[in-house]
């Protein structure tokens, strides 16, 4: 990188978690020095469930909230938190209230949402964080 004029010390480096393999190998990726991991939920869901979201015969089985997908995301967020690696989500799943609740509860660092859903996502994050705070003091 230095040979082409990029100073690796002045940039943040990360990975897209779009396959079960990348989720399951997050500790090794963190050891390589990443600063962040971002979930690509469309591909992660497709590869986890072996469901092509563009195939009309099986697209109804595509579900970002499937327990297997959530487990991969949740375990990855937990590992990243322990290793000091930020996590984020991109794609349409970040606009779903159920996914937002799950991500906030797991401790995701940031959520990207569709522009038309930003206000709703902000309210959902606030509501979930308030609930978590109240639960912690009870």
C-alpha positions as CSV (number, residue, x, y, z in Angstrom):
1,X,0.0,0.0,0.0
2,X,2.8,2.4,0.8
3,X,4.2,1.8,-2.6
4,X,1.1,3.2,-4.2
5,X,0.8,6.1,-1.8
6,X,-1.6,4.7,0.8
7,X,-0.6,5.1,4.4
8,X,-2.3,2.2,6.2
9,X,-1.9,3.9,9.5
10,X,-4.2,6.8,8.5
11,X,-7.2,4.7,7.4
12,X,-9.7,2.4,9.0
13,X,-9.8,-1.1,7.6
14,X,-12.6,-3.6,7.7
15,X,-14.4,-6.6,6.2
16,X,-17.8,-7.4,4.9
17,X,-19.4,-10.3,6.6
18,X,-21.4,-11.8,3.8
19,X,-20.7,-15.5,4.2
20,X,-21.1,-17.9,7.1
21,X,-17.3,-18.5,6.8
22,X,-16.5,-14.9,7.4
23,X,-18.8,-14.8,10.4
24,X,-17.3,-18.0,11.8
25,X,-13.7,-16.8,11.2
26,X,-14.1,-13.3,12.7
27,X,-11.5,-13.8,15.4
28,X,-8.9,-14.6,12.7
29,X,-10.0,-11.5,10.7
30,X,-9.7,-9.4,13.8
31,X,-6.3,-10.7,14.4
32,X,-5.3,-9.4,11.0
33,X,-6.0,-5.9,12.3
34,X,-9.4,-4.9,11.1
35,X,-11.2,-1.9,12.7
36,X,-14.7,-2.8,11.6
37,X,-16.9,-5.6,10.3
38,X,-20.0,-4.8,8.3
39,X,-22.8,-7.3,7.7
40,X,-24.1,-7.7,4.2
41,X,-27.4,-9.4,5.2
42,X,-28.7,-10.2,1.7
43,X,-25.7,-12.4,0.9
44,X,-25.2,-13.7,4.4
45,X,-28.9,-14.8,4.4
46,X,-28.7,-16.3,1.0
47,X,-25.5,-18.3,1.7
48,X,-26.7,-19.4,5.2
49,X,-30.1,-20.6,4.1
50,X,-29.1,-21.7,0.5
51,X,-32.0,-19.7,-0.8
52,X,-31.7,-17.6,-3.9
53,X,-33.7,-14.4,-3.2
54,X,-34.1,-13.9,-6.9
55,X,-35.5,-17.3,-7.6
56,X,-39.3,-17.2,-7.6
57,X,-39.6,-20.8,-6.6
58,X,-37.8,-20.4,-3.3
59,X,-37.7,-16.6,-2.6
60,X,-40.5,-16.9,-0.1
61,X,-38.0,-18.8,2.2
62,X,-35.5,-15.9,2.2
63,X,-35.6,-14.5,5.8
64,X,-33.0,-12.3,7.3
65,X,-34.6,-13.0,10.7
66,X,-34.1,-16.7,10.5
67,X,-32.6,-18.0,13.7
68,X,-29.4,-19.3,11.9
69,X,-28.8,-15.9,10.4
70,X,-29.4,-14.1,13.6
71,X,-27.0,-16.5,15.5
72,X,-24.2,-15.8,13.0
73,X,-24.8,-12.0,13.3
74,X,-25.2,-12.1,17.1
75,X,-22.1,-14.3,17.7
76,X,-20.1,-12.1,15.4
77,X,-21.1,-8.8,17.1
78,X,-20.3,-10.4,20.5
79,X,-16.8,-11.5,19.3
80,X,-16.2,-8.1,17.7
81,X,-17.2,-6.3,20.9
82,X,-14.7,-8.4,22.9
83,X,-12.0,-7.7,20.4
84,X,-12.6,-4.0,20.0
85,X,-13.9,-4.2,16.5
86,X,-16.8,-2.0,15.5
87,X,-19.8,-3.6,13.8
88,X,-22.4,-2.2,11.4
89,X,-25.1,-3.5,9.1
90,X,-26.0,-2.4,5.6
91,X,-28.8,-3.3,3.3
92,X,-32.6,-3.5,3.7
93,X,-32.5,-5.7,6.9
94,X,-31.3,-2.7,8.9
95,X,-34.7,-1.0,8.2
96,X,-36.7,-3.8,9.8
97,X,-37.9,-3.1,13.4
98,X,-37.3,-6.7,14.5
99,X,-33.7,-6.6,13.2
100,X,-33.1,-3.2,14.8
101,X,-34.2,-4.5,18.2
102,X,-32.0,-7.5,17.8
103,X,-28.9,-5.5,16.7
104,X,-29.2,-3.0,19.5
105,X,-29.7,-5.7,22.1
106,X,-26.5,-7.4,20.8
107,X,-24.6,-4.1,20.8
108,X,-24.0,-3.3,17.2
109,X,-22.0,-0.1,16.7
110,X,-24.1,1.4,13.8
111,X,-27.0,0.7,11.6
112,X,-27.5,1.8,8.0
113,X,-31.1,2.1,6.8
114,X,-33.1,3.0,3.7
115,X,-33.6,6.7,3.5
116,X,-37.4,6.3,3.9
117,X,-36.9,4.3,7.1
118,X,-34.3,6.4,8.9
119,X,-36.7,8.2,11.2
120,X,-38.4,4.9,12.1
121,X,-35.1,3.2,12.8
122,X,-34.0,6.1,15.0
123,X,-37.1,5.8,17.1
124,X,-36.8,2.0,17.3
125,X,-33.1,2.3,18.4
126,X,-34.2,4.9,21.1
127,X,-37.0,2.7,22.3
128,X,-34.8,-0.4,22.5
129,X,-32.0,1.4,24.3
130,X,-34.4,2.9,26.8
131,X,-35.8,-0.5,27.5
132,X,-32.3,-2.0,28.0
133,X,-31.4,0.8,30.3
134,X,-34.6,0.4,32.4
135,X,-34.0,-3.4,32.5
136,X,-30.5,-2.9,33.7
137,X,-31.5,-0.8,36.7
138,X,-34.4,-2.9,37.8
